[in-house]
Amino acid sequence: MNSSGDPGSAFSLSGMAAVLVDEEGTVLRWSRTATELVGRTAAEVCGRPIRTLFPEADDGGSLAPRSTPWSPPTGRVTLQHRSGRRIEVVLHALPLDGSAELLILASPAPGLADWEQSASFLHSLLAQDRIAVRIHDTGMNVVRTNATSAICDGPRPGLAPRLRDAISTEHTEAVLRRVLETGRTVIDQTQRMRSPREPGSQSFFSLSAFRLEDAAGRPTGVAAMVTESKQPRRHVDLRHEAATRIGGSLDIARTAQDLADVLVPALGDLTSVDLAEAVLKGDEPPKILGPGLWHMHRAAVASASGQWPAGLLQPGSTMPIQPDIAVLRRLQYGETILVPDVASISSAVEDNTELIRLNVPERGHSNVTAPLFARGLMLGVVSVWRTEQTEPHDQDDADLLAEIASRAALSVDNARRYAREHRAAVALQQSLLPRATTDTPAAETTGLYRPAAGGADISGDWFDVIPLPSLRVAFVVGDVIGHGLRASATMGRLRTAVRTLADLELEPNELLTHLDALVQQLAAEAPPQDRDTVGATCLYAVYDPVSRCCTMASAGHFPPIAVRPDRTVQDFEVSPGPPLGVGGMPFETTTVTLEPGSLLALFTDGLVEGDDHDVDAGIHRLTRRLIALCSPDRRLDDTGRALLTDTDDTPPSDDIALLLARTRATPAENIASWEFPADPAVVTKAREAATRQLTAWGLDDLVLTTELIVSELVTNAIRYGGAPLGLRLIHEDILVCEVTDPSNTQPRLRRALTTDEGGRGLFLVAQLTTRWGSRYGQHGKTIWTEQPITTNSSPAL
């Protein structure tokens, strides 16, 4: 302990203060450490009584000499520092032979107490009979030891000065040398030890070691402590690691690989995990066992060297049909197989050369194989080989592998069940979604869906493209609350409802109002505990290629992103309403004009949300990527896949639905329109105008049917609608005929009786067209028809 009195300092004799006094207590000599202790120099103290250094002196601290007799105190006393603070020390007075002088030694009390406790601790530790203690110098010589420790079977005559002579393992000495060189402490490391009482047998002990250093931090040796271990520590560590690592994934291949990685090199040098092919697909393996029924697939391997031997069955390969031999039948019935030596290998497989070639490594000398059994199903096997490790597997290793395989089998079966349910859910989701790509006169579209990662499973995100009359098209994207089959089923019901409502040609805000009522009804029908989880967001947009107008309404959903052909972004001021199912709030429509060739992106929140950024940052990033990828020469599906690839680095926690549309416009020369008064005489004029336009388009084959359609629709408009009335023809891949009037009456198709004078007009129209219908606007209605264009009805050049 140095003179500073720091309890954390190392005790040293050089740190003791020494003072030489005469029989009256006058200071004759004063050491440098004494100066450091009380802050007074030898010139200040020598020749004066030492009693003045004690605070209880009655002279107020004066150093004036005295002639009164003085006897030195001993033990724990208090000295006064020059600064006035008090110092607690331990004093020892040593008389000198042949002289009346005294040598007084002083040590700071805290430091000496720590030294005494350390000495007491070391003495008690060396007295333990269940802990073997070895203190080595830098040459690995034993300088202190409890030679009577019971772990070494009591006193041993001629105890050698090296640990390897006391514990027969060179590996232990190598560990201690590494501790000495690196300073890294070893805690509870399992080692093997040959038993002195049973030659040839081995037991296990736990080794802890740390480096000893002097006050300057220089290594002075190594302290090692050894305790008995009833089982190999590596078995305990392996059980713990297996419980921690295996089963953390719901992926079958990942679970198998985790099992293989855990066992190497802890239990062997090579490990393979073979699973039934049905298990890898999520199905149950065959319950009837026997030769030829084991269709095994090498799902995972692990090698201590990092390289799997080329001659063995490779990962991803299928095992040939298994022969009917005893060792395989034992595995099929759940028995763990131990092959402890080379001589037993050939007999175990009954000299089957194909099995040996595919499964026995070149220098394999010991093997243990355990079946993967779970819930009465034989899922596969795990096999561990030792090639470089010289010690053969024993029954303890076999029991340990059987325990780990039993737990791992449950994880594999959980992953198999999840794969089956996930496959069914994805199949349902895919069956409920529309075609991925469409190509209409209004737009070219592509839709993509990606399930959530991390076990969140599929959800209720959806997209849809709905062709509407008069070449228009509806774009839909939505997101149902929740995950799993319930969300997918709700999504399917909502998508069907949207298509039904779209067929009524409602305005987007009206359609969302009806859809909101449906979701409220679904919530009312759900169990009470699930009612709060029934809901969705939705964006519904209608694009008209004739007017190039896009009208949309949102129920709590993000607005779309539109990139013009010149790669500038078109902003949408969409006022989102509440999510579907909330009720009580109206939905508003927004209408914008899109340039032909614009790229429109509708998406769900999984594409823009992330743990490392907020939604606004995600939308900005998506916009930048759209601008970079929106080349007219680039396929839409390539653009969509590129956008989803951006999420691969951070797999989405929510599923993603993405709909991309590249808009088109109907050329002006393919549109003809007229306006007529409500006069029966205009029927002939309307028919003649339509005939001239069809002739100009080269659609002579449609003249007769179109004349009949125009005559009937215009006549009805004059009779029931009033003025003004409009006629419009649109020529694309179909011929569209529209008649508009200010009335809101609904035309109805009926079958006229033979005695009826009217009622046959709409029936005739229905027979002459592919389909017909009516839609309502703010100022009246429009009756429309569609006729197919034959190959002979091509536009005139």
ChimeraX attribute file (.defattr): number of C-alpha atoms within 10 A of each C-alpha:
attribute: neighborCount
match mode: 1-to-1
recipient: residues
	/A:1	25
	/A:2	23
	/A:3	23
	/A:4	15
	/A:5	20
	/A:6	13
	/A:7	17
	/A:8	12
	/A:9	15
	/A:10	16
	/A:11	22
	/A:12	15
	/A:13	9
	/A:14	11
	/A:15	21
	/A:16	19
	/A:17	23
	/A:18	21
	/A:19	21
	/A:20	22
	/A:21	24
	/A:22	17
	/A:23	15
	/A:24	21
	/A:25	24
	/A:26	21
	/A:27	22
	/A:28	19
	/A:29	16
	/A:30	20
	/A:31	15
	/A:32	17
	/A:33	21
	/A:34	21
	/A:35	19
	/A:36	16
	/A:37	25
	/A:38	21
	/A:39	13
	/A:40	17
	/A:41	15
	/A:42	16
	/A:43	10
	/A:44	11
	/A:45	19
	/A:46	18
	/A:47	18
	/A:48	20
	/A:49	22
	/A:50	21
	/A:51	25
	/A:52	21
	/A:53	19
	/A:54	16
	/A:55	18
	/A:56	13
	/A:57	11
	/A:58	10
	/A:59	11
	/A:60	9
	/A:61	14
	/A:62	13
	/A:63	17
	/A:64	10
	/A:65	16
	/A:66	13
	/A:67	9
	/A:68	7
	/A:69	8
	/A:70	15
	/A:71	10
	/A:72	16
	/A:73	13
	/A:74	14
	/A:75	11
	/A:76	14
	/A:77	15
	/A:78	17
	/A:79	20
	/A:80	19
	/A:81	18
	/A:82	13
	/A:83	9
	/A:84	10
	/A:85	10
	/A:86	14
	/A:87	17
	/A:88	16
	/A:89	22
	/A:90	19
	/A:91	21
	/A:92	18
	/A:93	19
	/A:94	13
	/A:95	15
	/A:96	11
	/A:97	8
	/A:98	6
	/A:99	9
	/A:100	11
	/A:101	19
	/A:102	22
	/A:103	16
	/A:104	18
	/A:105	18
	/A:106	24
	/A:107	29
	/A:108	26
	/A:109	21
	/A:110	17
	/A:111	23
	/A:112	20
	/A:113	16
	/A:114	17
	/A:115	19
	/A:116	13
	/A:117	12
	/A:118	12
	/A:119	12
	/A:120	12
	/A:121	12
	/A:122	12
	/A:123	12
	/A:124	10
	/A:125	16
	/A:126	19
	/A:127	17
	/A:128	14
	/A:129	17
	/A:130	14
	/A:131	18
	/A:132	23
	/A:133	25
	/A:134	25
	/A:135	21
	/A:136	24
	/A:137	18
	/A:138	15
	/A:139	12
	/A:140	19
	/A:141	16
	/A:142	20
	/A:143	13
	/A:144	14
	/A:145	19
	/A:146	20
	/A:147	21
	/A:148	17
	/A:149	19
	/A:150	15
	/A:151	15
	/A:152	20
	/A:153	13
	/A:154	12
	/A:155	12
	/A:156	12
	/A:157	7
	/A:158	6
	/A:159	12
	/A:160	12
	/A:161	16
	/A:162	16
	/A:163	21
	/A:164	15
	/A:165	11
	/A:166	16
	/A:167	19
	/A:168	15
	/A:169	15
	/A:170	11
	/A:171	12
	/A:172	20
	/A:173	16
	/A:174	12
	/A:175	16
	/A:176	27
	/A:177	18
	/A:178	15
	/A:179	21
	/A:180	26
	/A:181	14
	/A:182	11
	/A:183	17
	/A:184	13
	/A:185	15
	/A:186	16
	/A:187	12
	/A:188	16
	/A:189	16
	/A:190	23
	/A:191	20
	/A:192	17
	/A:193	16
	/A:194	15
	/A:195	16
	/A:196	14
	/A:197	8
	/A:198	9
	/A:199	8
	/A:200	8
	/A:201	10
	/A:202	11
	/A:203	15
	/A:204	18
	/A:205	20
	/A:206	19
	/A:207	21
	/A:208	18
	/A:209	24
	/A:210	19
	/A:211	26
	/A:212	19
	/A:213	14
	/A:214	10
	/A:215	11
	/A:216	7
	/A:217	8
	/A:218	10
	/A:219	17
	/A:220	14
	/A:221	24
	/A:222	26
	/A:223	21
	/A:224	20
	/A:225	18
	/A:226	22
	/A:227	17
	/A:228	18
	/A:229	16
	/A:230	10
	/A:231	14
	/A:232	17
	/A:233	17
	/A:234	14
	/A:235	17
	/A:236	13
	/A:237	13
	/A:238	18
	/A:239	17
	/A:240	11
	/A:241	13
	/A:242	20
	/A:243	15
	/A:244	11
	/A:245	15
	/A:246	24
	/A:247	24
	/A:248	13
	/A:249	18
	/A:250	19
	/A:251	20
	/A:252	25
	/A:253	19
	/A:254	18
	/A:255	25
	/A:256	27
	/A:257	19
	/A:258	22
	/A:259	28
	/A:260	24
	/A:261	22
	/A:262	21
	/A:263	26
	/A:264	20
	/A:265	18
	/A:266	13
	/A:267	23
	/A:268	25
	/A:269	20
	/A:270	28
	/A:271	28
	/A:272	28
	/A:273	27
	/A:274	25
	/A:275	29
	/A:276	24
	/A:277	21
	/A:278	16
	/A:279	24
	/A:280	22
	/A:281	15
	/A:282	20
	/A:283	15
	/A:284	18
	/A:285	22
	/A:286	16
	/A:287	11
	/A:288	10
	/A:289	13
	/A:290	15
	/A:291	13
	/A:292	11
	/A:293	15
	/A:294	24
	/A:295	19
	/A:296	24
	/A:297	23
	/A:298	23
	/A:299	25
	/A:300	23
	/A:301	27
	/A:302	25
	/A:303	20
	/A:304	18
	/A:305	12
	/A:306	10
	/A:307	10
	/A:308	18
	/A:309	13
	/A:310	9
	/A:311	12
	/A:312	15
	/A:313	21
	/A:314	19
	/A:315	16
	/A:316	12
	/A:317	12
	/A:318	17
	/A:319	20
	/A:320	15
	/A:321	12
	/A:322	16
	/A:323	17
	/A:324	11
	/A:325	14
	/A:326	12
	/A:327	15
	/A:328	20
	/A:329	15
	/A:330	13
	/A:331	19
	/A:332	23
	/A:333	12
	/A:334	19
	/A:335	15
	/A:336	23
	/A:337	21
	/A:338	21
	/A:339	22
	/A:340	18
	/A:341	14
	/A:342	14
	/A:343	11
	/A:344	15
	/A:345	19
	/A:346	15
	/A:347	12
	/A:348	16
	/A:349	17
	/A:350	14
	/A:351	11
	/A:352	13
	/A:353	12
	/A:354	13
	/A:355	18
	/A:356	16
	/A:357	13
	/A:358	15
	/A:359	18
	/A:360	20
	/A:361	18
	/A:362	12
	/A:363	11
	/A:364	19
	/A:365	23
	/A:366	25
	/A:367	28
	/A:368	26
	/A:369	23
	/A:370	27
	/A:371	28
	/A:372	28
	/A:373	24
	/A:374	19
	/A:375	9
	/A:376	8
	/A:377	17
	/A:378	26
	/A:379	29
	/A:380	28
	/A:381	23
	/A:382	27
	/A:383	23
	/A:384	29
	/A:385	27
	/A:386	25
	/A:387	19
	/A:388	14
	/A:389	15
	/A:390	9
	/A:391	13
	/A:392	18
	/A:393	22
	/A:394	14
	/A:395	14
	/A:396	12
	/A:397	17
	/A:398	21
	/A:399	16
	/A:400	17
	/A:401	25
	/A:402	23
	/A:403	13
	/A:404	21
	/A:405	26
	/A:406	17
	/A:407	18
	/A:408	25
	/A:409	27
	/A:410	18
	/A:411	23
	/A:412	31
	/A:413	26
	/A:414	20
	/A:415	25
	/A:416	24
	/A:417	19
	/A:418	18
	/A:419	20
	/A:420	18
	/A:421	16
	/A:422	19
	/A:423	15
	/A:424	13
	/A:425	20
	/A:426	20
	/A:427	11
	/A:428	16
	/A:429	24
	/A:430	15
	/A:431	11
	/A:432	18
	/A:433	18
	/A:434	15
	/A:435	15
	/A:436	16
	/A:437	16
	/A:438	15
	/A:439	11
	/A:440	15
	/A:441	19
	/A:442	25
	/A:443	26
	/A:444	18
	/A:445	24
	/A:446	25
	/A:447	27
	/A:448	20
	/A:449	23
	/A:450	18
	/A:451	24
	/A:452	18
	/A:453	15
	/A:454	13
	/A:455	14
	/A:456	15
	/A:457	19
	/A:458	26
	/A:459	28
	/A:460	26
	/A:461	33
	/A:462	31
	/A:463	30
	/A:464	24
	/A:465	24
	/A:466	17
	/A:467	20
	/A:468	17
	/A:469	19
	/A:470	22
	/A:471	23
	/A:472	21
	/A:473	22
	/A:474	22
	/A:475	23
	/A:476	22
	/A:477	27
	/A:478	29
	/A:479	27
	/A:480	24
	/A:481	19
	/A:482	20
	/A:483	18
	/A:484	17
	/A:485	20
	/A:486	16
	/A:487	23
	/A:488	25
	/A:489	18
	/A:490	21
	/A:491	26
	/A:492	20
	/A:493	15
	/A:494	22
	/A:495	22
	/A:496	13
	/A:497	16
	/A:498	20
	/A:499	17
	/A:500	12
	/A:501	18
	/A:502	20
	/A:503	15
	/A:504	15
	/A:505	20
	/A:506	15
	/A:507	21
	/A:508	23
	/A:509	22
	/A:510	17
	/A:511	20
	/A:512	26
	/A:513	19
	/A:514	15
	/A:515	21
	/A:516	26
	/A:517	16
	/A:518	17
	/A:519	22
	/A:520	18
	/A:521	13
	/A:522	16
	/A:523	18
	/A:524	14
	/A:525	11
	/A:526	14
	/A:527	9
	/A:528	9
	/A:529	7
	/A:530	11
	/A:531	14
	/A:532	13
	/A:533	14
	/A:534	22
	/A:535	22
	/A:536	26
	/A:537	23
	/A:538	29
	/A:539	25
	/A:540	26
	/A:541	24
	/A:542	24
	/A:543	27
	/A:544	25
	/A:545	23
	/A:546	19
	/A:547	13
	/A:548	19
	/A:549	17
	/A:550	20
	/A:551	19
	/A:552	26
	/A:553	27
	/A:554	29
	/A:555	27
	/A:556	19
	/A:557	26
	/A:558	20
	/A:559	23
	/A:560	22
	/A:561	19
	/A:562	25
	/A:563	24
	/A:564	19
	/A:565	17
	/A:566	11
	/A:567	17
	/A:568	11
	/A:569	17
	/A:570	18
	/A:571	12
	/A:572	14
	/A:573	10
	/A:574	17
	/A:575	18
	/A:576	21
	/A:577	22
	/A:578	20
	/A:579	21
	/A:580	25
	/A:581	23
	/A:582	16
	/A:583	14
	/A:584	10
	/A:585	11
	/A:586	13
	/A:587	19
	/A:588	17
	/A:589	18
	/A:590	17
	/A:591	16
	/A:592	15
	/A:593	13
	/A:594	23
	/A:595	19
	/A:596	17
	/A:597	20
	/A:598	23
	/A:599	29
	/A:600	22
	/A:601	24
	/A:602	24
	/A:603	28
	/A:604	27
	/A:605	20
	/A:606	23
	/A:607	23
	/A:608	20
	/A:609	18
	/A:610	18
	/A:611	9
	/A:612	8
	/A:613	10
	/A:614	11
	/A:615	15
	/A:616	11
	/A:617	14
	/A:618	18
	/A:619	17
	/A:620	12
	/A:621	13
	/A:622	18
	/A:623	17
	/A:624	14
	/A:625	15
	/A:626	23
	/A:627	18
	/A:628	11
	/A:629	20
	/A:630	22
	/A:631	16
	/A:632	12
	/A:633	7
	/A:634	10
	/A:635	13
	/A:636	23
	/A:637	17
	/A:638	11
	/A:639	19
	/A:640	20
	/A:641	14
	/A:642	14
	/A:643	17
	/A:644	18
	/A:645	12
	/A:646	14
	/A:647	14
	/A:648	10
	/A:649	7
	/A:650	12
	/A:651	17
	/A:652	22
	/A:653	18
	/A:654	24
	/A:655	24
	/A:656	25
	/A:657	24
	/A:658	26
	/A:659	27
	/A:660	26
	/A:661	24
	/A:662	24
	/A:663	24
	/A:664	21
	/A:665	19
	/A:666	19
	/A:667	12
	/A:668	10
	/A:669	9
	/A:670	15
	/A:671	15
	/A:672	16
	/A:673	15
	/A:674	13
	/A:675	15
	/A:676	17
	/A:677	13
	/A:678	20
	/A:679	15
	/A:680	14
	/A:681	11
	/A:682	17
	/A:683	20
	/A:684	14
	/A:685	13
	/A:686	19
	/A:687	21
	/A:688	15
	/A:689	17
	/A:690	23
	/A:691	20
	/A:692	14
	/A:693	18
	/A:694	23
	/A:695	16
	/A:696	13
	/A:697	17
	/A:698	17
	/A:699	22
	/A:700	18
	/A:701	15
	/A:702	18
	/A:703	19
	/A:704	11
	/A:705	15
	/A:706	25
	/A:707	18
	/A:708	15
	/A:709	24
	/A:710	26
	/A:711	19
	/A:712	18
	/A:713	23
	/A:714	29
	/A:715	19
	/A:716	18
	/A:717	26
	/A:718	20
	/A:719	13
	/A:720	16
	/A:721	20
	/A:722	16
	/A:723	18
	/A:724	15
	/A:725	22
	/A:726	19
	/A:727	24
	/A:728	17
	/A:729	22
	/A:730	22
	/A:731	22
	/A:732	18
	/A:733	14
	/A:734	17
	/A:735	21
	/A:736	22
	/A:737	25
	/A:738	23
	/A:739	23
	/A:740	27
	/A:741	24
	/A:742	20
	/A:743	17
	/A:744	16
	/A:745	12
	/A:746	12
	/A:747	13
	/A:748	10
	/A:749	14
	/A:750	11
	/A:751	11
	/A:752	13
	/A:753	10
	/A:754	7
	/A:755	6
	/A:756	9
	/A:757	8
	/A:758	9
	/A:759	14
	/A:760	15
	/A:761	19
	/A:762	19
	/A:763	14
	/A:764	15
	/A:765	21
	/A:766	16
	/A:767	10
	/A:768	17
	/A:769	17
	/A:770	12
	/A:771	14
	/A:772	19
	/A:773	18
	/A:774	18
	/A:775	18
	/A:776	19
	/A:777	13
	/A:778	7
	/A:779	11
	/A:780	15
	/A:781	20
	/A:782	22
	/A:783	20
	/A:784	22
	/A:785	26
	/A:786	21
	/A:787	19
	/A:788	15
	/A:789	16
	/A:790	12
	/A:791	7
	/A:792	10
	/A:793	16
	/A:794	14
	/A:795	15
	/A:796	10
	/A:797	6
